[in-house]
Amino acid sequence: ETNHSVISKHRLESGHDFDWSKPNILHNEKYVRKREIAEMFFIKRFNNLINL
């Protein structure tokens, strides 16, 4: 077992590199519960995420 982070593991397995200088904020929400629901929505909507 390695000690790679999820991001490192994703990068090694998929060859997907991240552009850390241009992050995209998909949604901004003040309230925690609404923020969690929005996060679930975006995880399910996009299939190229590392949250799989």
C-alpha positions as CSV (number, residue, x, y, z in Angstrom):
1,E,0.0,0.0,0.0
2,T,1.3,3.5,-0.9
3,N,0.9,6.7,0.9
4,H,-0.3,8.6,-2.2
5,S,-3.0,11.2,-1.7
6,V,-6.2,10.8,-3.7
7,I,-5.1,13.5,-6.1
8,S,-1.7,11.9,-6.6
9,K,-3.3,8.5,-7.2
10,H,-5.7,9.9,-9.7
11,R,-2.9,11.7,-11.6
12,L,-0.8,8.5,-11.7
13,E,-3.6,6.2,-12.8
14,S,-5.3,8.5,-15.4
15,G,-2.4,10.8,-16.6
16,H,-4.7,13.7,-15.8
17,D,-2.7,16.7,-14.7
18,F,-4.1,19.7,-12.7
19,D,-3.7,23.3,-13.6
20,W,-3.5,24.7,-10.1
21,S,-3.2,28.3,-11.4
22,K,-6.7,28.3,-12.8
23,P,-9.2,26.8,-10.4
24,N,-12.9,26.9,-11.1
25,I,-15.4,27.6,-8.4
26,L,-18.5,25.7,-9.4
27,H,-20.8,27.0,-6.7
28,N,-20.7,29.3,-3.6
29,E,-23.1,28.6,-0.7
30,K,-23.2,30.2,2.7
31,Y,-25.1,27.4,4.5
32,V,-23.4,24.0,5.1
33,R,-26.4,21.8,4.3
34,K,-27.1,23.6,1.0
35,R,-23.3,23.5,0.2
36,E,-23.3,19.7,0.8
37,I,-26.3,19.3,-1.5
38,A,-24.6,21.4,-4.2
39,E,-21.5,19.3,-3.8
40,M,-23.5,16.0,-4.3
41,F,-25.1,17.5,-7.4
42,F,-21.8,18.4,-9.0
43,I,-20.2,15.0,-8.1
44,K,-23.1,13.2,-9.8
45,R,-23.3,15.6,-12.8
46,F,-19.7,15.4,-13.9
47,N,-18.0,12.0,-14.5
48,N,-14.4,13.1,-14.7
49,L,-14.0,14.0,-11.0
50,I,-11.6,12.5,-8.5
51,N,-14.5,12.1,-6.0
52,L,-15.6,8.8,-7.6
